[in-house]
Amino acid sequence: MSDGRRMGLLDFAYFRRELALDSLVELAAPEDWSSIEDNPDHNHPMLYFYLLNTFKRVDEQDKIQYSSNGRSACFNTGLRTSQGRHIIAYFVENRIPNKQEWFFLKWILDGAPELAEFSSIPEPATYVTDPAELQYPRGAPIAADETKLFEDLQSLLEGPAYTEERRARLSHFAGLPVAQLREMISTSLERARNSQVKPVPQWFFGHIQFLIPLRLGDQFQADFAIALRKEGDPRPGRDAVTLRAVGLLTLAQGYTNARLLKKPAHDWIHPSSGKKLRAAPTQTFEAVRESLGKAMEVVDKEYTEAAGPDYAAEVYLKMVNDILGHIDRAFDSLRRDLYDWKTILIAFLSAGIPIASFLLTQWTYSLAQLPLAGLAMLCTWRRVSDKRKIYRRLLLKIDPDRKRLESERDLCTCKSDPEERVRCLEGLRDEIQDLYDFVDRYLVSPLAQ
């Protein structure tokens, strides 16, 4: 049993990192825990630090459960399976003397027989008492010590890089003039002041902060994250809320901190977000991008001309429903394209004719065509395999976004006050914009290069 001292996961139990993380990734709902910033020799580093920080929080909140006989312990990881079931870390007594008290045995799900040993199912860690704490105060003034931010940037540019691409990118920026780097920091802060960024909340040493992107080169790719601390009290009669830029983080650090609260809604924070998908069917995704862009133009125009909150709410609701319908139609098209077995069969038959001719007739010209047939079959298989990998990635990204957008739409429509409904639906515009940016950045723009 615990003696009441606060400790880390690695002090609490013997934890086999490699095996434990691999099995957790397989069990949990699909999520990209990879990072271009971390050492490739260590698997799933962001997931590893997520677990360390989660354990620290559940320990602070006394949410680690111990069995009635004192021979096992468990805590809720905060992660879930694709079916929404809680994933729980299960420990047994460590029989090796002079080592940690507990031994990590396996991951279990809520409802598992092992939980009968405990008085209750362990609760996940919590970080806020009021969801409003996670709302970014748009329009709040931002104060910053840009000299401090520049010093942080210099340290990060001199930090480790584990891939040639990242090493070259950091070296390039490290060689830029000081004035140019300072200007990039100022531009990022100015975009935040003008509400032109997608902030992501993070949990940092017991406080909620907000992350905004620092882009040094590519306007579509974040390189680091600027942390903003909220100061003041938003309640009437109190000091006005201000934001203060307090430092820079790598994207991997930012994503890990943000993931403690929830899976980030915006894609820029993910440290593998610079990777581009290729070989996607261009016309399909150009249609998606065009539809999303037109919908946003329409809603902007209609909202400014709206006669009142009831009408504005109807406009936003129509936009969300149109987008959801279009995404569904686009995915139907993608699935049909992916599983178009007629095309695959024709390709294989065309490649197999020389082989069949050789086997049946032993003709000399067929022997000469044999290598070409093999190459054609290999290319066909590679094309199908690459297409499936791309679609899998798309389903992981766009499908959860579609479901979240649908859920948030339903929550908004339940609000009885028209003005409240407008504000809620207007907030969904960021979700729409995020989908638009994803399609434009990963699918259309790379293919146009």
N, C-alpha and C positions, 0 to 999 in steps of 0.2 A: 504493500500500500504506500501511497505517497505520504511523505512526512510534512507536506505543506510548503516545501521550498519550490520556487519557480525554477524550471529547468528547460533546456531545449530538448528536442526530440531525440537527438543522438546521445544525450545524457540519460534520458528516460529509458531508452530501449536500444538493443542491438538491432540495427536496421540494415538489411542487405539492399543497398541502393539500386544496383543494376536490375536484379530480378524483380524487386518490388515495383519499380517504376514501369518496367515493361508490362507487367501484368495489370497495373492500374490503367495504363493507356488503353489496353485491350478491353478492359471492363467498362471504362467511362464512356460517356457520349463522345462522338468524334470531335476532337479539338486539336488544333495545330500548336503543339508545345515546342516546336523547333525554333532555333534562333541562329541567324547568321553571325551573331556577335559573340557566341560562346564557344568554348573549346569543344570540338567535335569528339574528343576522346571521352567526354562525359555525356551520357545519354539523358535527354529531357531535363536540362538544367533549370529551366523555368518552372517546370512541375516540381522539381526537387525543392527549390526555394519557396514555392507556394506551400508545400507541405510543412516545411520548417516554420514558416510564419503562421500558418493555420494552427499548428500545434501550440505555438506560443500563445495565441489568442485564446484557444479553448482552455489552456492551463490557467490563464489569467481569470477567465470567467468560471473556473471550477466546473467545466463541462466534460472532463475526463471521467468516464464511468468505471467503477471497479465491481467485480462480481462479489456475491455474498460470501463466497468461500475465500476470497482474496487471492485466487489463483489466475485470474485473467483480468484484462482491462481493455478498453476500447475508446475511440473518439470518432466523431463525425468529420469526414474530410471536407465537407461542403461541396463535393462533386457528386454527380448523379449519372446513372446509366441513360441510355437512349430512351428507356421506358419511364424515366423520372424517379427511379428508386435511389435512395441514399446509399452512398458507398462509405463503409465504416472500416477503420483500421482496427484489427483485432490482435491482441498481444497475450502471451502466456508467460508464466514465470521463467526467468532465465536460470537454468540449472548450473551454469558455469560460475564458480565462485569468484568474487572480487571483480565482477563485471557489472554492467547495467542491470537494474532490477528486473527489467522486462525484455522479452524477445518478440520481435515482430513475426507473426505467424502467417497472416494472410489478410486479404480484403474480403469483407462479407457485405451482404446487402441487408437492408431493413427487412425484417421477417425471417432472417436466418435462425436456425435452431440454437446457435451459439448465444444469441441475445436473450435466451430464456434464463441465463445465469445472472442477468442484470435486472435491477429494479425498474429501469425504464430505458427506452431507446435514447442514445446520446443525441443531444441537440447540436446543430451546426453553430459555429461562431457567429456572433453578430457584431456589427461595427457602428451602427447608428441607431438612435431611438426614433428619429423623425426622418422619413424619406426626403423631406425638403432640404436636408443637409447635403444631399447629393446633387442638388440643382445648382447649376453654374449661374452666378449673378451677372447676367448679361448687362452691359452698360456700366458696370462698376469701374471706377478708375483703377489703373494698374501702375503701381510704383515699382521701380526696379533699380538696383545698383548694377548698371551694365558693365562696370569694371569687374565686379565679382563674377558675373555671368561669363565674361570673356575669359577670366582665369580658369573657371570650370571647364570651358570649352577647350582651352589649351591642354588641360590635363586629360580630357577625354580623347582628344586627337592623338595624344602620345600614348594612349592605353593600348592593351594587347589587341591584335587582329589575327584571327585564326584562318582566314581565307585570303587568297591572292587578291580577289576582287575588293574585299573590304580593306585590305592593307593598302592597296593602290588608291582607294577612295579617300581614306584618312590622310595618306601622305600628300595627296593633291590639295586637300583643304588646309593641311598644316603649312603648306608652302605659300598660301595666299597672303596678300598684304594684310596687316593688322586692321587697317581702316575698312577693308572690304568685309572681314569677318565681323567687325563691330556693326557694320551696316546691316548684315544679315540678321544679327540679333535684334537690332532696332526694328527691322521690317517685320519680324515675327511678332514682336510685342505690339506693334502698331496694328497688325491684322487682328490681334486679340482685342485690342481696344475698340476696333470697328466691328466686332462680332463676326469676323470672317474666318473663324476657326471652329473646329469641333472639339471642345474640351472633354477630357476623360477624367473622372474622379479617381483618386488613389488614396489608399490608407498608408500613412507614413508616420511611424513612431507615435501612434496614438491619436493622430489627427487626420481630418479629411483635407486633402489638397486637390488641386486641379492641374492637369497636364495639358499643355498646348504644344504643337509641333514646332521644332526648329529645323527649317529646311535650308541647307547650305548650297545645294546645287539644283537638282531636279525639283521643279515646283510641285510635282506630284508625290515626291518621296521625302518623308521625314527622316532626318539623320539622328536627332536627339530629341529629348522632351524637356521643356521648360516647366518647372514646378511653380505653381502659384498658390500662395497661402491666403486664406480668407481672413480678414480682420474686421472688427466692428461687429455691431449687432443689428440685424434687419428689423427688429421689433420697433413699433412706433415710439418716438421719444428717445430712442437710443442713437448712438453714433452711426453714421452711414457706413455701409459695407464698402470696403476697399479690398483690392487684391495686391499682393506683393510677390514679385518674382524672387524666389529664394535659392534657386540653384538649377543645375542641369543634371539630367539622368540619361543613361543609355536607354534605348527602347526596351531592351530586355528587363531592365530594372523597373521601368515604368509599367510594363505589361504585368509583371509579377505582382507589383503593389496594387495595380488596378483590379487584377483578377480576384484578389481577396474579397472585394466588394461584390463584384459580379463580372460576368464575361463582357469585356468592353464592346460597346455598340459600334464604335468607329474603327475602321480598319487601319488607319495610319499608325496606331500605336504598336502594332505587331511587328517585331523585329525581322520577320521574314517577308514583310509587306513590299519590299523592293523587288521581289521575284516576279517576273512577268510570265503570263501564260501565252503560249503560242499554238498555232495550228488549230485554232477554233474556227468554226464556220462563220466567216466575217459578216455575211449578210444578215444572219439571224440576230447577231448582237448589235449590229448597227441599227436594226429596227427597234431593239429594246432601248438603246440609248436615245434614239430619236423620240420614241414615245415618252420616255421619262422626261426628257428636256422640254417637250411641248406641254406636257401636263403641268410642269412647274411654271412655265411662262403663262399659261392660261390662269392658273390659280392666283398668281401674283396680280395679274390684270383684274380678274374678277373680284379679288379681295379688296383691292383699292377702290373699286367702284361699288362695293357692297352697300346696300341700304341699311343694314343693321346686323346684329350678331346672329339672328336666326338664319338669314340668308348666307352669311359668311360660313356658318357651321355647315350648311348644306353644300356649299362649294367645296370645302375641304373634305367632307365625307365622300362626295362624288369623286374627287381626285384620288383618295385612298382606294376606294373600291375599283376605280378604273385601273390603277397601277397593279393591284392584286390580281385582277382579271388578266391583265396583260402578262404578268409574270407566269401565271398558270398556263396561258396559251404558249408562251415561249418555251416553257419546260416540256410541254407536250410535244412541241416541235423537236426539241433536243432529244427527247427519248426516242421518238420515231427515227430520227437520224442515226442515233447510236445503235439501235437494234434493227437497222435496215439490213436484214440477212440476205436479201436478194442481191444487193450490191456486193456483199462479201462473197457470196456463193459464185457470182459471175466472175469476180476477180480470181478466185481460186481455180475455177474451171479453166479460165483462159491461161492461167499459169500451168495447169496440169495437163493440158492437151499434148504438149511436146513429150512429157514424161510417159503418158499413156501410149503415144505413138511409138516411142522407143521400146517400151516393154512388149508391145504387141507385134511390132514389125521389125525391130532391130535396124531401122533405117539409119544411114550414116548422118543425114542432115538432122535427124532427131537427136543424135548424140551431141552434135554441135550446139543444139538449142538447150541442152540439159542445164548448163550453168545459168542461162538466161531465165529458164523456168524457175530454178531455185531462187534466184535473185528477186524475181517478181513476187514469189510467194512470201519471201522474207519482208519485202517492202510493204506488202499488203498487211501482213501481221503487225508490223511496227506501226503502220498508220492507224489500224484499229486499236492497238494497245495504247498509243499516245492519246487518241481521242477519248478513250475510256478514262484515262488518268485525269484529263482536263475536266471531263464532266463530273467526275467524283469530287474534284476540288470545288467546282461550281456549286454542286449540291450542298457541300459542307458550308459554303459561304452564303449563297442566296436563299436557299430553302429556310434556314433558321431565321434569316432576316424577314422573309415573307411571313413566317408564322408569328414572329414578334410584332410585326406591323399589324397583322390581323388582330392579335390579342389587344394591342394598345388602342386600336380603332374601336373595339368593342367596349373597352373601359371608358373611352371618351364619350361614346354615344349614350352611356348610362347617366351622364351628368345632366341634371335637370336645368341648371342655370345656363342660358344660351351663351353668355360671355365666358363662363368657365369652360363650356364645351368648345368654344372657338379657340381659347388659349391652349387647350389640350390638343385639339386637332392640328393647330398651327405648329405645335411641337413635333408632330409627325413629319413635318417638312424636312427636318434634319435626317430622318430615316430614309425618306425618298431621295434626298441629295446624296446620302451615303451609297445607296444602290446605284444611282447614276454614276457617281465617281468610280465605283468598282468596275462597272461595265466599261466605262470609257478608258480607265487606266490599264486594266489587265487584259482586255479583249480587243477593243477597237484600236486604241493608239498604238500598241505594239505591232499589230498586224499592218498598220499603215506605214510602218518604218521600212 
